[in-house]
Amino acid sequence: MNKNRSMFMYGIMILFLLVIPFVYDSRTLLILLTQVFIFAIFAMSYDLLLGYIGIVSFGHAMFFGIGAYTIGIFMKRFEPTMSYLFIALLVTILLTAIISFFIGLLTLRLKSHFYAMLTLAFSGLFLVLAEKWRTMTYGNDGFTFRVPDFLKDRTEFYLICLVLMVLVFLVLRRFIHSPLGRVILAIRENEQRTESLGYNVLHYKIIASVVSGVIAGTSGMLYSISLRFVNTSVFSMDITLDALLMTIIGGVGTLVGAIIGSGLIEFAHHWLTEMAKTHWIFERWIIFFGIIYILAVMFFPQGIVGTLKRLRWRKDKK
């Protein structure tokens, strides 16, 4: 019953988001919601690591940046056509899969903090590469590029990002509830016991790591397309921290929490920066942003979705 109710609510929200561009003519809101969808995809990829395997990554922006630069370079060097867009997608999938597989193979047999440190090191390596390889990346200045015609319309791109966010949610949800996903959850709960049952723990961890990296790369592509510009900031630690905050605030291990967290973070960032234009006290908006985060953790220690689920469980128990 609860499952059917949840699916009904999800359907209502998706329908509401689908009709927004046609009933409310606001370019700012459209761009803001598009960013929410893109970062929701990124946050869900991070939640797969943090919430379902129990692995912390400090360099998840590496995969995000690979996707952003891949689409940018292809659209800059070649014609902005569907063919090259598809090739850029394939290259992104290939690169993120290989790198996440390589990192996982090196570190996931050890404690999870080794994975965190190596992802941070690799992310720093890609940041330096993007800064120094100016003939390809134009360094810190970055570069603009053209996109295929169907991506130029903000409404169409909004709908594409919305559909992709829903697809990623459904795919990850199916992945988690599959037999493979059940083993991953068992590894998170008790790795030694799962291994004693005959499962190759490293094998399952690497699969989840590869899936997470590929989805993060896809979100980086969408982010770069939305701006039609890319620079070294896509490899910054701030991108990873945003995903971490979105996941924690929304609810670790919930997927839908990553979407809610993305919406809260993006809207809070937008409102605070807008308020900075009207009053000097909000010029230090990052302080208020930190206060919002502290309050969210205090009142929702398990994230918004996690706390609501706990309250509903207590109510049903009574």
LOSE-811575 format. One record per residue (C-alpha): residue in one letter; residue number from 1; x, y, z. Coordinates in nm, 2 decimals. Example, Ala and Ser with C-alpha at 12.3 -4.5 7.8 and 13.67 -1.06 7.14 Angstrom:
NODE code pos     xx     yy     zz
NODE    a   1   1.23  -0.45   0.78
NODE    s   2   1.37  -0.11   0.71
//
This chain:
NODE code pos     xx     yy     zz
NODE    m   1   0.00   0.00   0.00
NODE    n   2   0.28   0.24   0.10
NODE    k   3   0.47   0.15  -0.22
NODE    n   4   0.16   0.23  -0.44
NODE    r   5   0.11   0.55  -0.26
NODE    s   6   0.47   0.65  -0.31
NODE    m   7   0.46   0.57  -0.68
NODE    f   8   0.14   0.77  -0.71
NODE    m   9   0.31   1.07  -0.55
NODE    y  10   0.61   1.04  -0.78
NODE    g  11   0.38   1.03  -1.08
NODE    i  12   0.20   1.35  -0.96
NODE    m  13   0.53   1.53  -0.91
NODE    i  14   0.66   1.42  -1.26
NODE    l  15   0.34   1.53  -1.42
NODE    f  16   0.36   1.87  -1.24
NODE    l  17   0.72   1.92  -1.36
NODE    l  18   0.63   1.82  -1.71
NODE    v  19   0.36   2.09  -1.74
NODE    i  20   0.56   2.38  -1.57
NODE    p  21   0.72   2.50  -1.89
NODE    f  22   0.38   2.53  -2.06
NODE    v  23   0.19   2.71  -1.79
NODE    y  24   0.46   2.93  -1.63
NODE    d  25   0.67   3.14  -1.85
NODE    s  26   0.99   3.20  -1.65
NODE    r  27   1.32   3.15  -1.82
NODE    t  28   1.50   3.18  -1.48
NODE    l  29   1.29   2.91  -1.32
NODE    l  30   1.33   2.68  -1.62
NODE    i  31   1.71   2.71  -1.61
NODE    l  32   1.71   2.66  -1.23
NODE    l  33   1.50   2.35  -1.25
NODE    t  34   1.72   2.21  -1.53
NODE    q  35   2.02   2.25  -1.30
NODE    v  36   1.83   2.07  -1.02
NODE    f  37   1.76   1.77  -1.25
NODE    i  38   2.13   1.76  -1.36
NODE    f  39   2.27   1.77  -1.01
NODE    a  40   2.00   1.52  -0.90
NODE    i  41   2.15   1.27  -1.14
NODE    f  42   2.49   1.35  -1.01
NODE    a  43   2.37   1.32  -0.64
NODE    m  44   2.20   0.98  -0.71
NODE    s  45   2.53   0.85  -0.86
NODE    y  46   2.71   0.96  -0.54
NODE    d  47   2.43   0.81  -0.32
NODE    l  48   2.49   0.48  -0.49
NODE    l  49   2.84   0.48  -0.34
NODE    l  50   2.77   0.65   0.00
NODE    g  51   2.42   0.51   0.07
NODE    y  52   2.43   0.16  -0.08
NODE    i  53   2.79   0.05  -0.06
NODE    g  54   2.91   0.27   0.23
NODE    i  55   3.20   0.42   0.04
NODE    v  56   3.30   0.79   0.07
NODE    s  57   3.44   0.95  -0.24
NODE    f  58   3.63   1.28  -0.22
NODE    g  59   3.69   1.29  -0.60
NODE    h  60   3.36   1.22  -0.76
NODE    a  61   3.39   1.54  -0.95
NODE    m  62   3.65   1.37  -1.16
NODE    f  63   3.38   1.17  -1.35
NODE    f  64   3.16   1.48  -1.37
NODE    g  65   3.45   1.67  -1.52
NODE    i  66   3.54   1.40  -1.77
NODE    g  67   3.18   1.41  -1.91
NODE    a  68   3.18   1.79  -1.92
NODE    y  69   3.51   1.82  -2.11
NODE    t  70   3.44   1.53  -2.34
NODE    i  71   3.12   1.68  -2.48
NODE    g  72   3.29   2.03  -2.49
NODE    i  73   3.59   1.91  -2.68
NODE    f  74   3.39   1.71  -2.93
NODE    m  75   3.15   2.00  -3.00
NODE    k  76   3.44   2.24  -3.02
NODE    r  77   3.66   2.04  -3.25
NODE    f  78   3.40   1.89  -3.47
NODE    e  79   3.06   1.98  -3.60
NODE    p  80   2.78   2.00  -3.34
NODE    t  81   2.57   1.71  -3.47
NODE    m  82   2.39   1.42  -3.32
NODE    s  83   2.66   1.18  -3.44
NODE    y  84   2.94   1.35  -3.25
NODE    l  85   2.71   1.39  -2.95
NODE    f  86   2.65   1.02  -2.95
NODE    i  87   3.03   0.95  -2.99
NODE    a  88   3.10   1.19  -2.70
NODE    l  89   2.85   1.00  -2.49
NODE    l  90   3.02   0.67  -2.57
NODE    v  91   3.37   0.81  -2.50
NODE    t  92   3.24   0.94  -2.16
NODE    i  93   3.10   0.60  -2.07
NODE    l  94   3.42   0.43  -2.17
NODE    l  95   3.65   0.67  -1.99
NODE    t  96   3.45   0.68  -1.67
NODE    a  97   3.40   0.30  -1.67
NODE    i  98   3.77   0.23  -1.72
NODE    i  99   3.89   0.49  -1.46
NODE    s 100   3.63   0.38  -1.19
NODE    f 101   3.72   0.01  -1.26
NODE    f 102   4.09   0.09  -1.22
NODE    i 103   4.05   0.29  -0.90
NODE    g 104   3.81   0.02  -0.76
NODE    l 105   4.05  -0.26  -0.84
NODE    l 106   4.34  -0.08  -0.67
NODE    t 107   4.16   0.03  -0.35
NODE    l 108   3.83  -0.15  -0.28
NODE    r 109   4.00  -0.46  -0.15
NODE    l 110   4.13  -0.23   0.13
NODE    k 111   3.95   0.00   0.37
NODE    s 112   3.71   0.25   0.22
NODE    h 113   3.92   0.56   0.31
NODE    f 114   4.19   0.44   0.06
NODE    y 115   3.92   0.47  -0.21
NODE    a 116   3.84   0.82  -0.09
NODE    m 117   4.20   0.93  -0.10
NODE    l 118   4.28   0.78  -0.44
NODE    t 119   3.97   0.94  -0.60
NODE    l 120   4.08   1.27  -0.45
NODE    a 121   4.43   1.22  -0.60
NODE    f 122   4.29   1.13  -0.94
NODE    s 123   4.05   1.43  -0.94
NODE    g 124   4.35   1.65  -0.86
NODE    l 125   4.54   1.49  -1.14
NODE    f 126   4.27   1.56  -1.39
NODE    l 127   4.24   1.92  -1.26
NODE    v 128   4.61   1.98  -1.32
NODE    l 129   4.58   1.82  -1.67
NODE    a 130   4.29   2.04  -1.76
NODE    e 131   4.49   2.35  -1.64
NODE    k 132   4.81   2.26  -1.83
NODE    w 133   4.68   2.11  -2.15
NODE    r 134   4.59   2.45  -2.29
NODE    t 135   4.59   2.34  -2.66
NODE    m 136   4.29   2.11  -2.58
NODE    t 137   4.12   2.26  -2.27
NODE    y 138   4.23   2.63  -2.29
NODE    g 139   4.33   2.61  -1.92
NODE    n 140   4.15   2.80  -1.65
NODE    d 141   3.98   3.03  -1.90
NODE    g 142   3.78   2.74  -2.05
NODE    f 143   3.60   2.76  -2.38
NODE    t 144   3.25   2.79  -2.53
NODE    f 145   3.11   2.55  -2.78
NODE    r 146   2.81   2.50  -3.00
NODE    v 147   2.55   2.22  -2.94
NODE    p 148   2.30   2.04  -3.17
NODE    d 149   2.00   2.25  -3.27
NODE    f 150   1.75   2.05  -3.06
NODE    l 151   1.94   2.12  -2.74
NODE    k 152   1.94   2.50  -2.80
NODE    d 153   1.57   2.54  -2.70
NODE    r 154   1.56   2.57  -2.32
NODE    t 155   1.22   2.40  -2.29
NODE    e 156   1.33   2.10  -2.49
NODE    f 157   1.65   2.07  -2.29
NODE    y 158   1.45   2.10  -1.97
NODE    l 159   1.23   1.81  -2.07
NODE    i 160   1.53   1.60  -2.18
NODE    c 161   1.70   1.65  -1.84
NODE    l 162   1.37   1.57  -1.66
NODE    v 163   1.32   1.25  -1.85
NODE    l 164   1.69   1.15  -1.80
NODE    m 165   1.66   1.21  -1.43
NODE    v 166   1.35   0.99  -1.41
NODE    l 167   1.52   0.72  -1.61
NODE    v 168   1.83   0.73  -1.39
NODE    f 169   1.61   0.70  -1.08
NODE    l 170   1.42   0.40  -1.22
NODE    v 171   1.74   0.23  -1.34
NODE    l 172   1.92   0.27  -1.01
NODE    r 173   1.60   0.17  -0.82
NODE    r 174   1.58  -0.15  -1.03
NODE    f 175   1.96  -0.20  -0.99
NODE    i 176   1.93  -0.18  -0.61
NODE    h 177   1.63  -0.41  -0.59
NODE    s 178   1.79  -0.67  -0.82
NODE    p 179   1.97  -0.98  -0.68
NODE    l 180   2.30  -0.80  -0.75
NODE    g 181   2.18  -0.49  -0.56
NODE    r 182   2.07  -0.71  -0.26
NODE    v 183   2.43  -0.84  -0.24
NODE    i 184   2.56  -0.49  -0.24
NODE    l 185   2.33  -0.40   0.04
NODE    a 186   2.44  -0.71   0.23
NODE    i 187   2.81  -0.60   0.18
NODE    r 188   2.72  -0.26   0.33
NODE    e 189   2.56  -0.42   0.63
NODE    n 190   2.81  -0.69   0.70
NODE    e 191   3.10  -0.74   0.46
NODE    q 192   3.26  -1.03   0.64
NODE    r 193   2.94  -1.23   0.66
NODE    t 194   2.87  -1.17   0.29
NODE    e 195   3.21  -1.28   0.19
NODE    s 196   3.18  -1.59   0.41
NODE    l 197   2.87  -1.69   0.21
NODE    g 198   3.08  -1.72  -0.10
NODE    y 199   3.03  -1.38  -0.27
NODE    n 200   3.32  -1.20  -0.43
NODE    v 201   3.29  -0.87  -0.24
NODE    l 202   3.54  -0.69  -0.46
NODE    h 203   3.36  -0.79  -0.77
NODE    y 204   3.03  -0.64  -0.65
NODE    k 205   3.19  -0.32  -0.52
NODE    i 206   3.36  -0.25  -0.85
NODE    i 207   3.04  -0.30  -1.05
NODE    a 208   2.86  -0.04  -0.83
NODE    s 209   3.16   0.19  -0.86
NODE    v 210   3.16   0.17  -1.24
NODE    v 211   2.78   0.23  -1.26
NODE    s 212   2.82   0.53  -1.03
NODE    g 213   3.11   0.67  -1.24
NODE    v 214   2.92   0.64  -1.57
NODE    i 215   2.61   0.82  -1.43
NODE    a 216   2.83   1.10  -1.29
NODE    g 217   2.99   1.14  -1.63
NODE    t 218   2.65   1.17  -1.80
NODE    s 219   2.55   1.44  -1.56
NODE    g 220   2.87   1.63  -1.63
NODE    m 221   2.78   1.62  -2.00
NODE    l 222   2.44   1.76  -1.93
NODE    y 223   2.59   2.04  -1.71
NODE    s 224   2.83   2.14  -1.98
NODE    i 225   2.56   2.14  -2.25
NODE    s 226   2.34   2.36  -2.03
NODE    l 227   2.61   2.63  -2.00
NODE    r 228   2.76   2.56  -2.35
NODE    f 229   3.09   2.64  -2.17
NODE    v 230   3.34   2.43  -1.97
NODE    n 231   3.64   2.52  -1.76
NODE    t 232   3.85   2.36  -1.48
NODE    s 233   3.59   2.43  -1.21
NODE    v 234   3.41   2.10  -1.31
NODE    f 235   3.70   1.91  -1.14
NODE    s 236   3.69   2.12  -0.82
NODE    m 237   3.62   1.98  -0.48
NODE    d 238   3.32   2.20  -0.45
NODE    i 239   3.13   1.98  -0.70
NODE    t 240   3.19   1.67  -0.49
NODE    l 241   3.09   1.86  -0.17
NODE    d 242   2.77   1.97  -0.34
NODE    a 243   2.68   1.60  -0.41
NODE    l 244   2.77   1.50  -0.06
NODE    l 245   2.55   1.78   0.09
NODE    m 246   2.26   1.69  -0.14
NODE    t 247   2.28   1.33  -0.04
NODE    i 248   2.31   1.39   0.33
NODE    i 249   2.04   1.66   0.35
NODE    g 250   1.80   1.45   0.13
NODE    g 251   1.87   1.12   0.30
NODE    v 252   2.15   0.88   0.25
NODE    g 253   2.05   0.56   0.08
NODE    t 254   1.71   0.68  -0.05
NODE    l 255   1.77   0.80  -0.41
NODE    v 256   1.47   1.03  -0.40
NODE    g 257   1.65   1.20  -0.11
NODE    a 258   1.92   1.29  -0.36
NODE    i 259   1.66   1.46  -0.58
NODE    i 260   1.51   1.65  -0.29
NODE    g 261   1.85   1.75  -0.16
NODE    s 262   1.95   1.87  -0.51
NODE    g 263   1.64   2.09  -0.52
NODE    l 264   1.70   2.24  -0.18
NODE    i 265   2.07   2.32  -0.24
NODE    e 266   2.01   2.47  -0.58
NODE    f 267   1.71   2.68  -0.47
NODE    a 268   1.89   2.79  -0.15
NODE    h 269   2.20   2.89  -0.35
NODE    h 270   1.98   3.09  -0.60
NODE    w 271   1.77   3.27  -0.34
NODE    l 272   2.07   3.36  -0.13
NODE    t 273   2.27   3.50  -0.42
NODE    e 274   1.96   3.70  -0.53
NODE    m 275   1.91   3.84  -0.18
NODE    a 276   2.27   3.95  -0.19
NODE    k 277   2.17   4.21  -0.46
NODE    t 278   1.92   4.37  -0.23
NODE    h 279   2.10   4.37   0.11
NODE    w 280   2.47   4.38   0.20
NODE    i 281   2.43   4.12   0.48
NODE    f 282   2.36   3.85   0.22
NODE    e 283   2.68   3.92   0.03
NODE    r 284   2.83   3.66   0.26
NODE    w 285   2.57   3.41   0.15
NODE    i 286   2.79   3.11   0.21
NODE    i 287   2.76   3.17   0.59
NODE    f 288   2.38   3.15   0.56
NODE    f 289   2.42   2.85   0.34
NODE    g 290   2.62   2.68   0.61
NODE    i 291   2.35   2.77   0.87
NODE    i 292   2.08   2.61   0.66
NODE    y 293   2.29   2.30   0.63
NODE    i 294   2.35   2.29   1.01
NODE    l 295   1.98   2.33   1.08
NODE    a 296   1.89   2.06   0.83
NODE    v 297   2.13   1.81   1.00
NODE    m 298   2.01   1.91   1.35
NODE    f 299   1.64   1.86   1.27
NODE    f 300   1.67   1.59   1.01
NODE    p 301   1.97   1.38   1.13
NODE    q 302   1.89   1.10   0.88
NODE    g 303   1.81   1.34   0.60
NODE    i 304   1.47   1.46   0.51
NODE    v 305   1.35   1.14   0.35
NODE    g 306   1.51   0.92   0.61
NODE    t 307   1.36   1.11   0.90
NODE    l 308   1.01   1.11   0.74
NODE    k 309   1.04   0.73   0.68
NODE    r 310   1.13   0.68   1.05
NODE    l 311   0.84   0.89   1.17
NODE    r 312   0.60   0.70   0.94
NODE    w 313   0.74   0.37   1.07
NODE    r 314   0.69   0.48   1.43
NODE    k 315   0.33   0.59   1.35
NODE    d 316   0.26   0.25   1.18
NODE    k 317   0.41   0.07   1.48
NODE    k 318   0.17   0.24   1.72
//
